[in-house]
Amino acid sequence: MARAALRDDLYAAHAAITRDVLEVTGPGRPEERLGVWVERNGTAVSRATQTLTEIWESDRFTVAMLSVAVRAIRTLVTASALPEHPG
């Protein structure tokens, strides 16, 4: 049940990120649109990437570790909804 819940959370986060990429970027190739989104959310993407890299390199894929991974991805969804900081 825990794995199924994690899977469902991951699918929901993936759908939310996809929706956000489509909503906040202009027309273009998917790779370009994703690049724009990643640049706009660079800090959150870097943090999530670091967390996911640490998990991957640990070779420990317990339910607890996978839960942390899904949380890192969900954080991207939350961060993408925040207003941009004036630069």
C-alpha positions as CSV (number, residue, x, y, z in Angstrom):
1,M,0.0,0.0,0.0
2,A,2.8,2.4,0.8
3,R,4.5,1.8,-2.6
4,A,1.2,2.3,-4.4
5,A,0.6,5.6,-2.5
6,L,4.1,6.8,-3.4
7,R,3.5,5.9,-7.0
8,D,0.2,7.8,-7.0
9,D,1.9,10.8,-5.4
10,L,4.7,10.7,-8.0
11,Y,2.2,10.5,-10.9
12,A,0.3,13.4,-9.5
13,A,3.5,15.5,-9.1
14,H,4.6,14.6,-12.6
15,A,1.2,15.7,-14.0
16,A,1.3,19.0,-12.0
17,I,4.8,19.8,-13.2
18,T,3.8,19.1,-16.8
19,R,0.7,21.3,-16.4
20,D,2.8,24.1,-15.0
21,V,5.4,23.8,-17.8
22,L,2.6,24.1,-20.4
23,E,0.9,27.0,-18.6
24,V,3.9,29.2,-17.9
25,T,5.9,28.8,-21.1
26,G,5.2,30.0,-24.6
27,P,5.0,28.0,-27.7
28,G,8.0,25.9,-28.7
29,R,9.5,22.5,-28.7
30,P,9.0,20.5,-25.4
31,E,12.7,20.6,-24.6
32,E,12.8,24.3,-24.9
33,R,9.7,24.8,-22.8
34,L,11.1,22.5,-20.1
35,G,14.4,24.5,-20.2
36,V,12.5,27.7,-19.7
37,W,10.6,26.2,-16.7
38,V,13.8,24.8,-15.2
39,E,15.6,28.1,-15.5
40,R,12.6,29.9,-13.9
41,N,12.6,27.4,-11.0
42,G,16.4,26.9,-10.9
43,T,16.8,27.0,-7.1
44,A,14.1,24.4,-6.4
45,V,15.3,22.2,-9.3
46,S,18.9,22.3,-7.9
47,R,17.7,21.3,-4.5
48,A,15.6,18.5,-5.8
49,T,18.4,17.3,-8.1
50,Q,20.8,17.2,-5.2
51,T,18.4,15.3,-3.0
52,L,17.6,12.8,-5.8
53,T,21.3,12.3,-6.6
54,E,22.1,11.6,-3.0
55,I,19.3,9.0,-2.8
56,W,20.4,7.4,-6.1
57,E,24.0,7.3,-5.0
58,S,23.1,5.7,-1.6
59,D,21.9,2.5,-3.2
60,R,19.2,2.4,-0.5
61,F,15.8,2.3,-2.0
62,T,13.6,1.8,1.1
63,V,10.1,3.1,1.3
64,A,11.4,5.9,3.5
65,M,14.0,6.9,1.0
66,L,11.5,6.8,-1.9
67,S,9.1,8.9,0.2
68,V,11.9,11.5,0.5
69,A,12.4,11.4,-3.2
70,V,8.7,11.9,-4.0
71,R,8.7,14.8,-1.5
72,A,11.6,16.4,-3.3
73,I,9.6,16.2,-6.5
74,R,6.4,17.5,-4.9
75,T,8.5,20.5,-3.7
76,L,9.1,21.4,-7.3
77,V,5.3,21.6,-7.8
78,T,5.0,23.9,-4.8
79,A,8.0,26.0,-5.7
80,S,6.8,26.5,-9.3
81,A,3.6,28.0,-7.9
82,L,5.5,30.7,-6.1
83,P,5.7,34.2,-7.6
84,E,9.0,35.1,-9.4
85,H,11.4,37.2,-7.4
86,P,12.3,40.5,-9.0
87,G,15.8,40.2,-10.5
